[in-house]
Amino acid sequence: MNLIERFLAYTKFDTQSSEDSQSVPSTPKQLLFAEYLKKELEAEGLSDVEMDEKGYIYATLKANMKDDVPTIGFISHYDTSPDCSGAGIKARIVHDYDGGDILLSEGIVSSPAKFPELKQHVGEDLIVTDGTTLLGADDKAGIAEIVQAMCYLRDHNEIKHGDIRLAFNPDEEIGMGAHHFDVAKFGCEWAYTMDGGDLGDLEFENFNAAAAKVHLRGVSVHPGYAKGKMINANRLAAEFISLLPADETPETTDGYQGFYHLLGIQSNIENATLSYIIRDHDRQRFEARKAFITQCADEINKRYGEGTCTINVNDQYYNMKEKIDPNMHVIDLVLQAMQECGVPPKVEPIRGGTDGAQLSFKGLPCPNIFAGGVNFHGPYEFVSIQVMEKAMLVVVKICELVGHYNE
């Protein structure tokens, strides 16, 4: 099976995770793919293949050299985003893309006018959807690249390498992918997530992240007799939202700018709940953001009485740069591998997070390398076959370079 056949086979599985579930993995259908992947790894001759009860898969490509070199790992997640359906994906290949509009299905067009990233892939072969589902390159492209790289190394014994560990996990898209990851079992000195975007992306800075739940308590009275009595929780919700800066949202920020993102509202006269995520690359600004949203809750209570507004703020993950900076050799290896593979590196901060961020704080330095997908989490997602092939070769080259690590 080649790289693209492998990836297309993966897209046939619906592995959408769910934020509303308390189980691990969050959806049982993820385990169907995990079982498939486990059998595939065994069939390809990987060693130490195991899957735990939560759907975390671990495997090893054994060293083909006697020298003592670091054991490194590669990690990808197999769940897809709750933001868009992952059921019944109809992937197809647009050969030799000409730079124009791509008709995904009747009335649904992927256009470089709206998605200028397409212009970077003229002349390449693009895998697209039919415009009704996401594609799942985030992160099944990463899995396919890692598995194919291990098969390549298996079939090219002249490339010397140490033990290479693989891990594939559920629930990254809901921020839970690293929660049950067994770092001790993985047994690596460092690792890489193959979960980045387009060609050359290399990321070792990400947001500090927190989630906030704001609960607003109103007083319901018959509207004909409500004067001086009713407190409308719907209006409280709007009032709370207005206290946060309107120009500090995802749609108004980029680069290193942080934001408050309103994920959802559940509201009636008596009760309202607002769900927020809070993001900032800078730890000090991150702490200030958490303090400010708490002050907004205090302000509502000053206006309408203590207990009207309650807020729970919980940290989710932190900026991995704090843990990567003392271990910059893991970045230098990627930069060298990209150079030798003809890939121009693009080192940029992630405006999000990866499992690697949480793993880095668990003692496993784990930056993020491009997997090739573009326009994640929606029906206009696509991936270039040529970029996927480059990503696979970068994995191979990293393993080769580590094989010479002590020379």
Buried (B, 14 or more C-beta within 10 A) or exposed (E): BEBBEBBBBBBEBBBBBBBEBEEBBBBEBBBBBBEBBBEBBEEBEBEBBEBBEBBBBBBBBEBBEEEEBBBBBBBBBBBBBBEBBBEEBBBEEBEEBEEEEBBBEEEBBBEBEEBEEBEBBEEBBBBBBBBBBBBBBBBBBBBBBBBBBBBBBBEEEEBBBBBBBBBBBBBBBBBBBBEBBEBEEBBBBBBBBBBBBBBBBBBBBBBBBBBBBBBBBBBBBEEEEBEEEBBBBBBBBEBBBEEBEEEBEBEEBEEEBBBBBBEEBEBEBBBBBBBBBBBBBBEEBBBEBBEBBBEBBEBBBEEBEEEBBBBEBEEBBBBBBBBBEEBEEBBEBBBBBBEBBEBEBBBBBBBBBBBBBBBBBBEBBBBBBBBBBBBBBBBBBBBBBBBBBBBBBBBBBBBBBBBEBEE
